Amino acid sequence: MSERIVYPRIYVLRRRPRSGCEHFEVREREGEYIAFCRVLGRPLPSVSVEKCEKHWEDCPFRRMAAKMEGRDDWGQGSL
């Protein structure tokens, strides 16, 4: 039997979020969605998801990941 993980309501979305960021991940369960940032290694609060959807090219966490990966092509819109 798999362990059931329960997230506080601040992470739950009723619509499937979308982002162009390669570090953005969405998990679905029973018609609800949780957005995750792989750079941060945690779920995103629902109030932060809109920023991730609209401004992912300028995300400081995304730039940090590019630097850690040794890429210098992390300017706006270039990843």
C-alpha positions as protocol buffer text, in pm:
chain_id: "A"
residue {
  index: 1
  type: MET
  ca { x: 0 y: 0 z: 0 }
}
residue {
  index: 2
  type: SER
  ca { x: 144 y: 339 z: -97 }
}
residue {
  index: 3
  type: GLU
  ca { x: 167 y: 618 z: 156 }
}
residue {
  index: 4
  type: ARG
  ca { x: -77 y: 903 z: 100 }
}
residue {
  index: 5
  type: ILE
  ca { x: 78 y: 1249 z: 117 }
}
residue {
  index: 6
  type: VAL
  ca { x: -152 y: 1531 z: 224 }
}
residue {
  index: 7
  type: TYR
  ca { x: -65 y: 1889 z: 130 }
}
residue {
  index: 8
  type: PRO
  ca { x: -202 y: 2197 z: 304 }
}
residue {
  index: 9
  type: ARG
  ca { x: -463 y: 2389 z: 103 }
}
residue {
  index: 10
  type: ILE
  ca { x: -212 y: 2666 z: 22 }
}
residue {
  index: 11
  type: TYR
  ca { x: -58 y: 2433 z: -239 }
}
residue {
  index: 12
  type: VAL
  ca { x: -377 y: 2298 z: -400 }
}
residue {
  index: 13
  type: LEU
  ca { x: -497 y: 2428 z: -737 }
}
residue {
  index: 14
  type: ARG
  ca { x: -827 y: 2353 z: -907 }
}
residue {
  index: 15
  type: ARG
  ca { x: -685 y: 2408 z: -1257 }
}
residue {
  index: 16
  type: ARG
  ca { x: -380 y: 2257 z: -1423 }
}
residue {
  index: 17
  type: PRO
  ca { x: -103 y: 2518 z: -1416 }
}
residue {
  index: 18
  type: ARG
  ca { x: 136 y: 2560 z: -1710 }
}
residue {
  index: 19
  type: SER
  ca { x: 484 y: 2708 z: -1729 }
}
residue {
  index: 20
  type: GLY
  ca { x: 761 y: 2709 z: -1987 }
}
residue {
  index: 21
  type: CYS
  ca { x: 1017 y: 2649 z: -1713 }
}
residue {
  index: 22
  type: GLU
  ca { x: 1202 y: 2320 z: -1736 }
}
residue {
  index: 23
  type: HIS
  ca { x: 1206 y: 2299 z: -1354 }
}
residue {
  index: 24
  type: PHE
  ca { x: 828 y: 2328 z: -1319 }
}
residue {
  index: 25
  type: GLU
  ca { x: 639 y: 2007 z: -1248 }
}
residue {
  index: 26
  type: VAL
  ca { x: 269 y: 1941 z: -1195 }
}
residue {
  index: 27
  type: ARG
  ca { x: 122 y: 1651 z: -1003 }
}
residue {
  index: 28
  type: GLU
  ca { x: -246 y: 1565 z: -1017 }
}
residue {
  index: 29
  type: ARG
  ca { x: -463 y: 1372 z: -778 }
}
residue {
  index: 30
  type: GLU
  ca { x: -840 y: 1347 z: -783 }
}
residue {
  index: 31
  type: GLY
  ca { x: -888 y: 1659 z: -998 }
}
residue {
  index: 32
  type: GLU
  ca { x: -658 y: 1879 z: -791 }
}
residue {
  index: 33
  type: TYR
  ca { x: -308 y: 1994 z: -883 }
}
residue {
  index: 34
  type: ILE
  ca { x: 12 y: 2070 z: -698 }
}
residue {
  index: 35
  type: ALA
  ca { x: 291 y: 2266 z: -872 }
}
residue {
  index: 36
  type: PHE
  ca { x: 651 y: 2184 z: -781 }
}
residue {
  index: 37
  type: CYS
  ca { x: 977 y: 2366 z: -837 }
}
residue {
  index: 38
  type: ARG
  ca { x: 1258 y: 2115 z: -885 }
}
residue {
  index: 39
  type: VAL
  ca { x: 1520 y: 2382 z: -811 }
}
residue {
  index: 40
  type: LEU
  ca { x: 1367 y: 2449 z: -471 }
}
residue {
  index: 41
  type: GLY
  ca { x: 1277 y: 2085 z: -421 }
}
residue {
  index: 42
  type: ARG
  ca { x: 932 y: 2166 z: -288 }
}
residue {
  index: 43
  type: PRO
  ca { x: 574 y: 2247 z: -385 }
}
residue {
  index: 44
  type: LEU
  ca { x: 487 y: 2604 z: -475 }
}
residue {
  index: 45
  type: PRO
  ca { x: 216 y: 2787 z: -281 }
}
residue {
  index: 46
  type: SER
  ca { x: -77 y: 2861 z: -510 }
}
residue {
  index: 47
  type: VAL
  ca { x: -11 y: 3237 z: -488 }
}
residue {
  index: 48
  type: SER
  ca { x: 338 y: 3181 z: -636 }
}
residue {
  index: 49
  type: VAL
  ca { x: 225 y: 2965 z: -927 }
}
residue {
  index: 50
  type: GLU
  ca { x: 98 y: 3259 z: -1135 }
}
residue {
  index: 51
  type: LYS
  ca { x: 445 y: 3419 z: -1116 }
}
residue {
  index: 52
  type: CYS
  ca { x: 598 y: 3093 z: -1231 }
}
residue {
  index: 53
  type: GLU
  ca { x: 354 y: 3073 z: -1520 }
}
residue {
  index: 54
  type: LYS
  ca { x: 398 y: 3432 z: -1641 }
}
residue {
  index: 55
  type: HIS
  ca { x: 754 y: 3527 z: -1544 }
}
residue {
  index: 56
  type: TRP
  ca { x: 946 y: 3199 z: -1560 }
}
residue {
  index: 57
  type: GLU
  ca { x: 1211 y: 3344 z: -1794 }
}
residue {
  index: 58
  type: ASP
  ca { x: 1317 y: 3592 z: -1525 }
}
residue {
  index: 59
  type: CYS
  ca { x: 1298 y: 3352 z: -1231 }
}
residue {
  index: 60
  type: PRO
  ca { x: 1598 y: 3388 z: -997 }
}
residue {
  index: 61
  type: PHE
  ca { x: 1579 y: 3018 z: -904 }
}
residue {
  index: 62
  type: ARG
  ca { x: 1595 y: 2919 z: -1270 }
}
residue {
  index: 63
  type: ARG
  ca { x: 1901 y: 3143 z: -1319 }
}
residue {
  index: 64
  type: MET
  ca { x: 2061 y: 2992 z: -1012 }
}
residue {
  index: 65
  type: ALA
  ca { x: 2005 y: 2639 z: -1149 }
}
residue {
  index: 66
  type: ALA
  ca { x: 2162 y: 2739 z: -1483 }
}
residue {
  index: 67
  type: LYS
  ca { x: 2468 y: 2873 z: -1302 }
}
residue {
  index: 68
  type: MET
  ca { x: 2496 y: 2556 z: -1094 }
}
residue {
  index: 69
  type: GLU
  ca { x: 2474 y: 2350 z: -1414 }
}
residue {
  index: 70
  type: GLY
  ca { x: 2759 y: 2556 z: -1560 }
}
residue {
  index: 71
  type: ARG
  ca { x: 2546 y: 2722 z: -1827 }
}
residue {
  index: 72
  type: ASP
  ca { x: 2598 y: 3087 z: -1904 }
}
residue {
  index: 73
  type: ASP
  ca { x: 2299 y: 3114 z: -2137 }
}
residue {
  index: 74
  type: TRP
  ca { x: 2052 y: 3203 z: -1863 }
}
residue {
  index: 75
  type: GLY
  ca { x: 1957 y: 3552 z: -1979 }
}
residue {
  index: 76
  type: GLN
  ca { x: 1594 y: 3642 z: -2036 }
}
residue {
  index: 77
  type: GLY
  ca { x: 1431 y: 3408 z: -2285 }
}
residue {
  index: 78
  type: SER
  ca { x: 1753 y: 3232 z: -2375 }
}
residue {
  index: 79
  type: LEU
  ca { x: 1714 y: 2902 z: -2193 }
}
